[in-house]
């Protein structure tokens, strides 16, 4: 598969960045930012393949470069889109043309902080052209949106000036769309839309964004990358000349690589004063000490927009990590291509117990998610998106009529339903000559203790629900590099070396399509290869029913009118219902909702479900304090933030009308 949007590896992203998202944490507390504390120390776990923020689509890159590069717009602490490099913008009356006026004073700087050039409108043209020419992994986000871009990508034209982006003058950049998109501006917070200086790009050539070379980039954002050593450490330093330097309160960010092997090291380093924050592991030895010393300061932050799923590989061709016989390989492939079998495994999987291996019994359900699209991601006629999905899903069969899809509880685990679905699958599979038990390989990084514990929990619950005589989960503990190559970093279906694997998805823009398109069969969708299906494998696409799913996506996407947003969302709810019933992937958790301690002032960071400018890894706006925030302070801050957010979002929605040309 092509990795991004942001495709997320489970271990580090889920366990670590949550503490920034929560913005709080243990001991006595002061909710006033400290004038002394200017350095943030913690860990990172996603290695960048490259620093080319326009080309690469993985979280390992975006979690770094979001702090280094600004785009036209960004998110504030309430999730509103606010000016960044664009000080203002207008939208044509027909919704097809967006014109952005760049602010004066925004400049490019070298890694040493020396001024290189002004940020100009032409830099945005260069950035998009580089995305197209380098076959960016994130092109699916915009290739159907910008006029002429698809023809350029298909080679129907070699003249990039035919693409709908142009520098009207030095400070004015304009985009022309194929059709109105009410969510277009939210795409501007995604790295593929960020600018690149043409002269610098040409000077670096293939070394632009070189993995461990801070000098391979220019910087126009809040921080400079001072050093980066693979699987060791990285350090950011505040860009003193940044156009919005007054909103950058942390002057130094120092991150150490963490592979998940020593869970206690996070809390121990926090307790020693070496780390600013720490994810806590209730199953680790240090947790008792954490409770004793920071019992009033352990908090459970909010769920975010990421959704982690366990994927079935429906067309496995690589078996380097398998000990199965040829017959067992064939049988498991046939089983995974049976919808009743996939549903049986989904209902047999105790996701709460699985999550408890990391988050503990008290918080085992807090991060659970039951659908790819978070149920409250958008509203339909004043109700959560998930309510409409639930209604649509009930039409697929009795097994779905009593399923609760809301966040923070397990709406899928049901051993009785698992047995019923398996009975149907077994009868059909036996008629095909399949022998039992079905053997399913699940690779896991042997150094990631949390991942191993979770994998063992999955094995236990599935085998207990369905019987070992019917299904066996083979845990394949391999090196981290082997695990990455077989799963997260596999770029094509042929490189997938698993029957079951887990990774996550974080949306790119504020529309359900940003989630649901990843299982589509057109536009280079990102995650269909994760389930083993190439976009040109028409036979398997039809066998699984993804052709019908694509029809549902096309129907929803065809509804473009700004006054028919509810109708559009209802159509996407039908697609989500189909996807849930298909069970080609099992939703598990989001980021967040895990125990942690931190000295970050609550709710000072930028916030958003989409893009990279409201991500948990952003440090602009974030404030630190000397003492760890208490759970009571976090609760109070959350209530205040929720109230302020509702008011701010309403005001922002009204203000949007001022940007539309009359």
C-alpha positions as CSV (number, residue, x, y, z in Angstrom):
1,X,0.0,0.0,0.0
2,X,1.0,3.6,-0.3
3,X,1.5,4.8,3.2
4,X,0.1,7.9,4.7
5,X,-3.0,9.7,5.3
6,X,-1.5,9.5,8.0
7,X,-0.9,5.8,8.1
8,X,0.1,5.1,11.6
9,X,2.1,2.3,13.3
10,X,0.4,1.2,16.4
11,X,3.0,1.1,19.1
12,X,4.7,4.4,19.4
13,X,2.1,6.7,18.0
14,X,-0.7,5.4,20.1
15,X,1.2,5.1,23.3
16,X,3.4,8.2,23.3
17,X,1.9,11.2,21.6
18,X,-1.2,10.9,23.8
19,X,0.5,12.8,26.5
20,X,0.8,15.8,24.3
21,X,-2.8,15.5,23.2
22,X,-4.0,15.4,26.8
23,X,-1.9,18.4,27.7
24,X,-1.7,17.5,31.3
25,X,-0.2,15.3,34.0
26,X,1.2,14.3,38.5
27,X,2.3,16.0,42.1
28,X,1.1,19.5,43.1
29,X,0.1,21.6,40.2
30,X,0.0,25.0,38.8
31,X,-2.0,25.6,35.6
32,X,0.0,28.8,34.9
33,X,2.7,28.3,32.3
34,X,6.2,28.5,33.8
35,X,8.5,31.3,32.7
36,X,11.4,29.0,33.4
37,X,10.4,25.8,31.7
38,X,11.2,26.1,28.0
39,X,12.4,22.6,27.1
40,X,10.2,19.7,26.2
41,X,11.8,16.3,26.7
42,X,10.2,13.0,25.7
43,X,10.4,10.2,23.2
44,X,9.5,9.4,19.6
45,X,8.9,6.0,18.0
46,X,8.1,6.5,14.3
47,X,11.3,6.7,12.2
48,X,11.2,9.0,9.1
49,X,12.0,7.3,5.8
50,X,12.6,10.8,4.4
51,X,12.1,14.4,5.5
52,X,10.5,15.2,2.1
53,X,7.2,16.4,3.6
54,X,5.5,16.8,0.2
55,X,6.4,13.3,-1.1
56,X,6.1,11.1,2.0
57,X,2.9,10.2,3.7
58,X,3.9,8.5,6.8
59,X,3.5,9.8,10.4
60,X,7.3,9.3,10.9
61,X,7.8,12.2,8.5
62,X,4.8,14.5,9.3
63,X,5.3,14.3,13.1
64,X,8.7,16.1,12.5
65,X,8.0,18.4,9.6
66,X,4.7,19.8,11.0
67,X,7.0,21.7,13.4
68,X,9.3,22.9,10.6
69,X,7.1,23.9,7.7
70,X,3.9,26.1,7.6
71,X,1.2,26.0,4.9
72,X,-1.5,28.5,4.1
73,X,-3.7,27.8,7.1
74,X,-3.4,26.0,10.4
75,X,-5.6,25.1,13.4
76,X,-6.2,27.0,16.6
77,X,-6.8,25.3,20.0
78,X,-10.5,24.9,19.2
79,X,-10.0,23.2,15.8
80,X,-10.9,26.3,13.7
81,X,-8.9,27.0,10.5
82,X,-7.0,30.2,11.0
83,X,-4.5,32.1,8.9
84,X,-0.9,30.9,8.7
85,X,1.2,31.9,5.7
86,X,-2.0,33.2,4.1
87,X,-3.3,36.3,6.0
88,X,-6.6,36.2,4.1
89,X,-8.5,34.4,1.4
90,X,-11.5,34.5,-0.8
91,X,-13.8,31.9,-2.4
92,X,-15.5,32.5,-5.8
93,X,-19.3,32.5,-5.7
94,X,-19.4,29.1,-7.6
95,X,-17.0,27.6,-5.0
96,X,-14.4,26.7,-7.6
97,X,-11.7,29.2,-7.1
98,X,-9.8,29.9,-3.9
99,X,-7.5,32.9,-3.8
100,X,-5.0,33.3,-0.9
101,X,-3.0,36.5,0.0
102,X,0.3,35.7,1.6
103,X,1.4,37.6,4.7
104,X,4.4,39.9,4.5
105,X,7.5,38.9,6.4
106,X,7.2,35.1,6.1
107,X,10.6,33.8,5.0
108,X,12.6,30.7,4.4
109,X,15.6,29.9,6.7
110,X,18.4,27.5,6.6
111,X,19.0,24.9,9.3
112,X,21.4,27.4,10.9
113,X,18.7,30.0,11.1
114,X,20.1,32.2,8.3
115,X,17.6,34.0,6.0
116,X,17.4,32.3,2.6
117,X,14.4,33.9,0.7
118,X,10.9,35.3,1.1
119,X,8.1,32.8,1.0
120,X,6.3,33.5,-2.3
121,X,3.2,32.3,-4.2
122,X,5.5,30.5,-6.6
123,X,6.7,28.3,-3.7
124,X,3.2,26.7,-3.5
125,X,3.2,26.0,-7.3
126,X,6.7,24.4,-6.9
127,X,5.4,22.3,-3.9
128,X,2.5,20.9,-5.9
129,X,4.6,20.2,-9.0
130,X,7.1,18.4,-6.8
131,X,4.3,16.3,-5.3
132,X,3.1,15.3,-8.8
133,X,6.6,14.7,-10.3
134,X,7.8,12.7,-7.3
135,X,4.5,10.6,-7.2
136,X,3.7,11.7,-3.7
137,X,2.1,9.1,-1.5
138,X,-0.5,11.8,-0.6
139,X,-1.7,12.6,-4.1
140,X,-5.0,10.8,-3.5
141,X,-6.0,13.7,-1.2
142,X,-6.0,16.3,-4.0
143,X,-5.7,14.7,-7.4
144,X,-9.4,14.6,-7.9
145,X,-9.8,18.1,-6.6
146,X,-7.5,20.4,-8.4
147,X,-8.4,21.1,-12.0
148,X,-6.0,19.5,-14.6
149,X,-3.9,17.7,-12.0
150,X,-5.2,14.2,-12.9
151,X,-4.5,14.8,-16.6
152,X,-0.9,15.8,-15.7
153,X,-0.5,12.7,-13.5
154,X,-1.9,10.5,-16.3
155,X,0.5,12.1,-18.8
156,X,-2.3,13.6,-20.9
157,X,-0.4,16.9,-20.6
158,X,3.2,17.6,-19.7
159,X,2.6,21.3,-19.2
160,X,2.1,21.9,-15.4
161,X,0.7,25.4,-16.2
162,X,-2.5,23.6,-17.1
163,X,-2.9,22.5,-13.5
164,X,-5.2,24.6,-11.4
165,X,-2.6,26.3,-9.3
166,X,-0.9,29.6,-10.1
167,X,1.0,32.5,-8.7
168,X,-1.1,35.5,-9.6
169,X,1.6,37.7,-8.2
170,X,4.4,37.3,-5.6
171,X,1.9,37.3,-2.7
172,X,-1.2,35.8,-4.3
173,X,-1.7,32.1,-5.0
174,X,-4.8,30.7,-6.5
175,X,-6.3,27.2,-6.8
176,X,-9.0,26.1,-9.2
177,X,-11.1,23.1,-8.4
178,X,-13.0,20.6,-10.5
179,X,-16.0,20.9,-8.3
180,X,-17.0,22.7,-5.1
181,X,-15.6,21.2,-1.9
182,X,-16.9,22.6,1.4
183,X,-13.9,21.0,3.1
184,X,-11.2,22.3,0.7
185,X,-9.5,24.6,3.2
186,X,-9.0,21.7,5.6
187,X,-6.7,20.0,3.0
188,X,-4.4,23.0,3.3
189,X,-3.3,21.7,6.7
190,X,-1.9,18.6,5.1
191,X,1.8,18.4,4.1
192,X,1.3,17.8,0.4
193,X,-0.1,21.4,0.1
194,X,3.0,23.0,1.8
195,X,5.4,25.2,-0.2
196,X,8.9,24.5,-1.5
197,X,11.5,27.0,-2.7
198,X,12.4,26.0,-6.3
199,X,16.0,27.2,-6.2
200,X,16.7,25.2,-3.0
201,X,14.9,22.1,-4.4
202,X,17.0,22.2,-7.6
203,X,20.2,22.7,-5.6
204,X,19.5,19.6,-3.4
205,X,18.1,17.3,-6.2
206,X,17.5,13.8,-4.9
207,X,18.9,14.8,-1.5
208,X,16.0,17.2,-0.8
209,X,14.6,16.0,2.6
210,X,17.4,13.5,3.2
211,X,16.4,11.4,6.2
212,X,19.0,12.5,8.7
213,X,20.2,15.8,7.3
214,X,18.7,19.0,8.8
215,X,20.5,21.0,6.0
216,X,18.4,19.1,3.4
217,X,15.4,21.4,4.2
218,X,14.5,25.0,4.3
219,X,12.4,26.2,7.2
220,X,9.5,28.6,7.4
221,X,7.8,27.2,10.5
222,X,8.2,27.6,14.3
223,X,11.2,25.3,14.7
224,X,14.5,24.4,13.1
225,X,15.7,20.8,13.1
226,X,19.1,20.9,14.8
227,X,20.0,17.2,14.8
228,X,18.5,13.8,14.0
229,X,20.1,10.4,14.4
230,X,18.3,7.3,13.2
231,X,16.8,5.3,16.1
232,X,18.5,7.5,18.6
233,X,17.4,11.1,19.0
234,X,16.3,14.4,17.4
235,X,16.2,18.0,18.6
236,X,14.3,21.0,17.5
237,X,15.1,24.6,18.3
238,X,12.8,27.6,18.2
239,X,13.1,29.6,15.0
240,X,13.8,33.0,16.5
241,X,12.9,34.8,13.3
242,X,9.6,32.9,12.8
243,X,6.8,35.2,11.7
244,X,4.6,34.1,14.6
245,X,7.4,33.6,17.2
246,X,5.3,35.1,20.0
247,X,3.1,32.0,19.9
248,X,6.1,29.6,20.2
249,X,6.6,29.1,24.0
250,X,8.8,26.0,24.0
251,X,12.3,26.9,22.9
252,X,13.8,23.4,22.7
253,X,12.3,20.0,21.9
254,X,14.5,16.9,22.7
255,X,13.2,13.5,21.7
256,X,14.8,10.1,22.3
257,X,14.0,7.0,20.3
258,X,11.7,4.5,22.1
259,X,11.1,1.0,20.7
260,X,8.6,-0.1,23.3
261,X,11.0,-2.6,25.0
262,X,11.3,-0.8,28.4
263,X,7.9,0.5,29.4
264,X,9.0,1.5,32.9
265,X,11.6,3.9,31.4
266,X,9.0,6.4,30.4
267,X,7.6,6.9,33.9
268,X,11.0,6.5,35.6
269,X,12.5,9.3,33.4
270,X,9.5,11.5,34.1
271,X,9.8,10.9,37.8
272,X,13.5,11.7,37.7
273,X,12.7,15.0,35.9
274,X,14.3,13.9,32.6
275,X,11.0,13.8,30.7
276,X,8.2,16.4,30.5
277,X,5.5,13.7,30.1
278,X,5.0,10.0,30.3
279,X,2.5,7.4,29.0
280,X,1.7,5.0,31.8
281,X,1.4,1.2,31.6
282,X,-0.9,-0.2,34.3
283,X,0.5,-3.7,33.7
284,X,4.1,-2.6,34.2
285,X,6.0,-2.7,37.5
286,X,6.3,1.1,37.7
287,X,2.6,1.7,37.7
288,X,2.2,1.0,41.4
289,X,4.9,3.6,42.1
290,X,3.1,6.0,39.7
291,X,-0.1,5.6,41.6
292,X,1.5,6.1,44.9
293,X,3.4,9.3,43.9
294,X,1.0,10.8,41.3
295,X,-2.3,9.2,42.1
296,X,-4.1,12.6,41.9
297,X,-2.3,13.5,38.7
298,X,-3.0,10.5,36.4
299,X,-5.4,11.6,33.7
300,X,-7.2,10.0,30.8
301,X,-7.1,12.2,27.8
302,X,-9.6,12.4,24.9
303,X,-9.9,10.2,21.9
304,X,-8.7,11.7,18.7
305,X,-9.5,11.2,15.0
306,X,-7.1,8.2,14.4
307,X,-8.6,4.8,14.0
308,X,-6.5,1.6,14.3
309,X,-7.6,-1.5,12.6
310,X,-6.7,-5.2,12.3
311,X,-6.6,-6.0,8.6
312,X,-7.3,-9.3,7.0
313,X,-4.8,-10.0,4.1
314,X,-7.2,-11.5,1.5
315,X,-4.6,-12.3,-1.1
316,X,-1.4,-13.2,0.7
317,X,1.4,-14.2,-1.7
318,X,4.5,-13.7,0.6
319,X,5.1,-16.4,3.2
320,X,8.6,-15.7,4.6
321,X,7.2,-15.4,8.1
322,X,4.9,-18.5,7.9
323,X,5.4,-22.1,8.9
324,X,2.1,-23.2,7.4
325,X,1.9,-26.0,4.8
326,X,0.7,-25.2,1.3
327,X,-2.7,-26.7,2.2
328,X,-3.0,-24.5,5.3
329,X,-2.0,-21.4,3.3
330,X,-4.8,-22.2,0.8
331,X,-7.3,-22.9,3.5
332,X,-6.6,-19.6,5.4
333,X,-6.9,-17.6,2.2
334,X,-10.3,-19.2,1.4
335,X,-11.4,-18.6,5.0
336,X,-10.4,-14.9,5.0
337,X,-12.3,-14.4,1.7
338,X,-15.5,-15.6,3.4
339,X,-17.4,-12.7,5.0
340,X,-19.0,-14.8,7.7
341,X,-15.6,-16.0,8.8
342,X,-14.3,-12.4,9.0
343,X,-17.4,-11.4,11.0
344,X,-16.9,-14.4,13.3
345,X,-13.3,-13.3,14.1
346,X,-14.5,-9.8,14.6
347,X,-17.2,-10.8,17.1
348,X,-14.8,-13.2,18.8
349,X,-12.2,-10.6,19.5
350,X,-12.4,-9.1,23.0
351,X,-11.0,-5.7,22.2
352,X,-11.4,-4.4,25.7
353,X,-9.2,-7.1,27.2
354,X,-6.8,-6.5,24.3
355,X,-6.6,-2.8,25.2
356,X,-6.3,-3.5,28.9
357,X,-2.9,-5.0,28.2
358,X,-1.7,-1.4,27.8
359,X,-4.2,0.9,29.4
360,X,-5.3,-1.3,32.3
361,X,-8.7,-2.6,33.4
362,X,-9.9,0.9,34.5
363,X,-9.4,2.3,31.1
364,X,-9.8,-0.7,28.9
365,X,-12.8,0.6,27.0
366,X,-12.0,4.3,27.0
367,X,-10.1,4.3,23.6
368,X,-12.3,1.7,21.8
369,X,-13.6,2.6,18.4
370,X,-16.2,0.6,16.5
371,X,-16.1,2.2,13.1
372,X,-13.5,3.6,10.8
373,X,-15.1,7.0,10.8
374,X,-15.5,8.3,14.4
375,X,-19.2,8.4,15.2
376,X,-19.0,12.1,16.1
377,X,-16.7,13.2,13.2
378,X,-19.5,15.1,11.5
379,X,-23.2,15.8,12.2
380,X,-26.2,14.8,10.2
381,X,-29.3,16.9,10.9
382,X,-27.9,17.7,14.4
383,X,-27.1,14.0,15.2
384,X,-23.8,12.2,15.2
385,X,-22.8,10.5,11.9
386,X,-22.7,7.2,13.8
387,X,-26.4,7.3,14.5
388,X,-27.2,7.1,10.8
389,X,-24.6,4.4,10.3
390,X,-26.2,2.3,12.9
391,X,-29.6,2.6,11.2
392,X,-28.1,1.6,7.8
393,X,-26.1,-1.3,9.3
394,X,-29.2,-2.9,10.8
395,X,-30.5,-3.6,7.3
396,X,-27.6,-6.0,6.6
397,X,-28.7,-8.6,9.1
398,X,-29.9,-9.5,12.5
399,X,-26.4,-9.7,13.8
400,X,-26.2,-5.9,13.5
401,X,-29.5,-4.8,14.9
402,X,-28.4,-4.3,18.5
403,X,-24.8,-3.1,17.9
404,X,-23.7,0.1,19.6
405,X,-21.2,2.0,17.5
406,X,-20.4,4.8,19.9
407,X,-16.9,5.4,21.1
408,X,-15.5,4.3,24.4
409,X,-17.3,0.9,24.6
410,X,-17.1,-2.5,22.9
411,X,-20.0,-2.8,20.5
412,X,-18.5,-5.7,18.6
413,X,-17.4,-8.4,21.0
414,X,-20.0,-11.1,21.3
415,X,-18.9,-14.8,21.5
416,X,-22.5,-16.1,20.7
417,X,-22.6,-14.1,17.5
418,X,-19.1,-15.2,16.7
419,X,-20.1,-18.9,17.0
420,X,-23.2,-18.3,14.9
421,X,-21.3,-16.6,12.1
422,X,-18.5,-19.2,12.2
423,X,-21.1,-22.0,11.9
424,X,-22.3,-20.5,8.6
425,X,-18.7,-20.0,7.4
426,X,-17.6,-23.5,8.3
427,X,-20.4,-25.1,6.4
428,X,-19.5,-23.1,3.3
429,X,-15.8,-23.6,3.6
430,X,-16.1,-27.3,4.3
431,X,-18.0,-27.6,1.0
432,X,-15.0,-26.1,-0.7
433,X,-12.7,-28.7,0.9
434,X,-11.2,-26.5,3.6
435,X,-9.7,-28.3,6.6
436,X,-9.7,-27.0,10.1
437,X,-8.4,-25.3,12.2
438,X,-7.7,-22.2,10.1
439,X,-4.2,-21.0,10.8
440,X,-3.8,-17.2,10.9
441,X,-0.3,-15.6,11.1
442,X,0.0,-12.4,13.1
443,X,3.5,-10.9,13.1
444,X,4.5,-8.6,16.0
445,X,7.7,-6.8,16.9
446,X,9.4,-8.8,19.6
447,X,10.9,-5.7,21.3
448,X,7.5,-4.1,21.7
449,X,6.2,-5.6,24.9
450,X,2.9,-3.9,24.8
451,X,2.3,-5.2,21.2
452,X,3.2,-8.7,22.2
453,X,0.9,-8.6,25.2
454,X,-1.9,-7.3,23.1
455,X,-1.3,-10.0,20.4
456,X,-1.4,-12.7,23.0
457,X,-4.7,-11.3,24.3
458,X,-6.2,-11.4,20.7
459,X,-5.1,-15.0,20.3
460,X,-6.6,-16.0,23.6
461,X,-10.1,-14.4,23.0
462,X,-10.5,-15.5,19.4
463,X,-9.4,-19.1,20.1
464,X,-11.6,-19.2,23.3
465,X,-14.7,-17.9,21.4
466,X,-14.3,-20.0,18.3
467,X,-12.4,-23.0,19.6
468,X,-8.8,-24.0,18.8
469,X,-10.2,-26.8,16.7
470,X,-11.6,-24.2,14.4
471,X,-9.2,-21.2,14.5
472,X,-5.6,-20.8,15.7
473,X,-3.7,-17.5,15.8
474,X,0.0,-17.9,15.2
475,X,2.0,-15.1,16.8
476,X,5.1,-14.4,14.9
477,X,7.5,-12.5,17.1
478,X,10.1,-11.0,14.8
479,X,12.6,-8.2,14.9
480,X,11.3,-4.7,14.5
481,X,12.8,-4.3,11.1
482,X,11.2,-7.6,10.0
483,X,7.8,-6.5,11.4
484,X,8.0,-3.1,9.7
485,X,9.0,-4.6,6.3
486,X,6.2,-7.2,6.5
487,X,3.4,-4.8,7.6
488,X,3.6,-1.0,8.1
489,X,6.2,-0.3,5.5
490,X,5.0,-2.8,2.9
491,X,4.2,-0.7,-0.2
492,X,2.4,-3.3,-2.3
493,X,0.1,-6.2,-1.6
494,X,2.8,-8.5,-2.7
495,X,5.0,-7.3,0.2
496,X,2.4,-8.0,2.9
497,X,3.7,-11.0,4.8
498,X,0.8,-11.6,7.2
499,X,-2.7,-12.9,7.6
500,X,-3.6,-10.3,10.3
501,X,-1.8,-7.0,10.9
502,X,-2.6,-3.8,12.6
503,X,-2.0,-0.1,11.7
504,X,-4.0,3.0,11.9
505,X,-5.4,5.9,9.8
506,X,-5.7,9.6,10.6
507,X,-7.9,11.7,8.3
508,X,-6.6,14.3,5.9
509,X,-9.6,16.7,5.7
510,X,-12.9,17.3,7.2
511,X,-15.2,15.0,5.3
512,X,-16.1,11.3,5.8
513,X,-14.4,10.5,2.4
514,X,-11.1,11.1,4.0
515,X,-11.6,7.9,6.0
516,X,-13.8,5.8,3.7
517,X,-11.9,6.4,0.4
518,X,-8.9,4.4,1.8
519,X,-10.8,1.2,1.0
520,X,-11.9,2.5,-2.4
521,X,-10.8,0.9,-5.7
522,X,-9.9,4.2,-7.6
523,X,-7.8,7.3,-7.1
524,X,-4.9,5.4,-5.6
525,X,-6.7,4.8,-2.3
526,X,-4.2,4.1,0.4
527,X,-5.3,1.1,2.4
528,X,-7.0,-1.3,0.0
529,X,-3.5,-2.8,-0.6
530,X,-3.3,-3.4,3.2
531,X,-6.0,-6.0,2.7
532,X,-4.0,-7.5,-0.1
533,X,-5.9,-6.2,-3.1
534,X,-4.3,-4.3,-5.9
535,X,-6.4,-1.7,-7.7
536,X,-6.2,-3.7,-10.9
537,X,-7.3,-7.0,-9.4
538,X,-10.9,-6.7,-10.7
539,X,-11.7,-10.3,-9.9
540,X,-10.9,-10.1,-6.2
541,X,-12.5,-6.6,-6.0
542,X,-15.7,-8.0,-7.2
543,X,-15.4,-11.2,-5.1
544,X,-15.1,-9.1,-2.0
545,X,-17.7,-6.6,-3.1
546,X,-15.5,-3.6,-3.2
547,X,-16.9,-2.7,-6.6
548,X,-20.3,-2.1,-4.8
549,X,-18.5,-0.2,-2.1
550,X,-16.9,2.1,-4.7
551,X,-20.3,2.7,-6.2
552,X,-21.5,3.9,-2.7
553,X,-18.5,6.2,-2.5
554,X,-19.1,7.6,-6.0
555,X,-22.7,8.3,-5.1
556,X,-21.7,10.2,-2.0
557,X,-18.9,12.1,-3.7
558,X,-21.2,13.2,-6.5
559,X,-23.2,15.3,-4.0
560,X,-21.3,18.6,-4.1
561,X,-23.7,21.3,-3.4
562,X,-22.9,23.3,-0.2
563,X,-26.6,23.1,0.8
564,X,-26.7,19.3,0.5
565,X,-24.0,18.4,3.1
566,X,-26.5,16.3,5.1
567,X,-27.4,14.4,2.0
568,X,-23.7,13.8,1.3
569,X,-23.1,12.6,4.8
570,X,-26.1,10.2,4.7
571,X,-24.7,8.7,1.5
572,X,-21.3,8.2,3.2
573,X,-23.0,6.6,6.2
574,X,-24.3,3.9,3.8
575,X,-20.7,3.3,2.7
576,X,-19.5,3.0,6.3
577,X,-22.3,0.5,7.0
578,X,-21.2,-1.6,4.1
579,X,-17.6,-1.5,5.3
580,X,-18.6,-2.5,8.8
581,X,-20.6,-5.5,7.5
582,X,-17.8,-6.6,5.2
583,X,-15.4,-6.9,8.2
584,X,-12.4,-6.7,5.9
585,X,-10.8,-4.8,8.8
586,X,-11.7,-4.7,12.6
587,X,-11.6,-1.3,14.2
588,X,-9.9,-1.3,17.6
589,X,-8.9,2.0,19.2
590,X,-8.0,5.6,18.6
591,X,-5.1,7.5,20.0
592,X,-5.7,9.0,23.4
593,X,-7.9,7.9,26.3
594,X,-4.9,6.3,28.1
595,X,-3.3,7.1,31.5
596,X,-0.5,9.6,31.5
597,X,1.2,12.3,33.4
598,X,2.6,15.5,32.0
599,X,3.7,19.1,32.7
600,X,2.0,20.5,29.6
601,X,-0.6,23.2,30.3
602,X,-4.0,21.7,29.5
603,X,-5.5,22.5,26.0
604,X,-2.8,25.0,24.9
605,X,-1.9,23.0,21.8
606,X,-3.6,23.3,18.4
607,X,-6.4,20.9,17.9
608,X,-7.9,19.1,14.9
609,X,-9.1,15.7,13.8
610,X,-7.5,16.3,10.4
611,X,-4.3,17.4,8.8
612,X,-0.9,17.8,10.6
613,X,-1.4,21.2,12.2
614,X,-3.6,20.0,15.0
615,X,-1.7,16.8,15.5
616,X,-0.5,15.7,18.9
617,X,3.1,16.1,17.7
618,X,2.8,19.8,17.1
619,X,4.6,22.1,19.6
620,X,3.5,25.6,18.5
621,X,1.2,27.2,21.1
622,X,2.1,24.5,23.7
623,X,3.0,25.8,27.1
624,X,4.8,24.1,29.9
625,X,4.5,24.4,33.7
626,X,6.7,23.5,36.6
627,X,4.4,21.1,38.3
628,X,2.4,18.2,37.0
629,X,-1.2,18.9,36.3
630,X,-3.7,17.2,38.6
631,X,-6.7,15.2,37.3
632,X,-9.0,17.7,38.9
633,X,-7.4,20.6,37.1
634,X,-7.6,18.7,33.8
635,X,-11.3,18.0,34.4
636,X,-11.9,21.7,35.0
637,X,-9.8,22.7,32.0
638,X,-11.7,20.2,29.8
639,X,-15.1,21.6,30.8
640,X,-13.9,25.2,30.1
641,X,-12.4,24.2,26.8
642,X,-15.5,22.3,25.6
643,X,-17.7,25.4,26.4
644,X,-15.3,27.8,24.7
645,X,-14.9,25.4,21.7
646,X,-18.6,25.3,21.0
647,X,-18.8,29.1,21.0
648,X,-15.6,29.5,19.0
649,X,-16.7,27.0,16.3
650,X,-20.1,28.7,15.9
651,X,-18.4,32.1,15.4
652,X,-15.9,30.6,13.0
653,X,-18.7,29.0,10.9
654,X,-20.5,32.4,10.6
655,X,-17.2,34.1,9.7
656,X,-16.7,31.8,6.7
657,X,-19.4,33.6,4.8
658,X,-17.2,36.7,4.7
659,X,-14.7,34.9,2.5
660,X,-17.2,34.1,-0.3
661,X,-17.3,36.6,-3.2
662,X,-20.8,38.0,-3.8
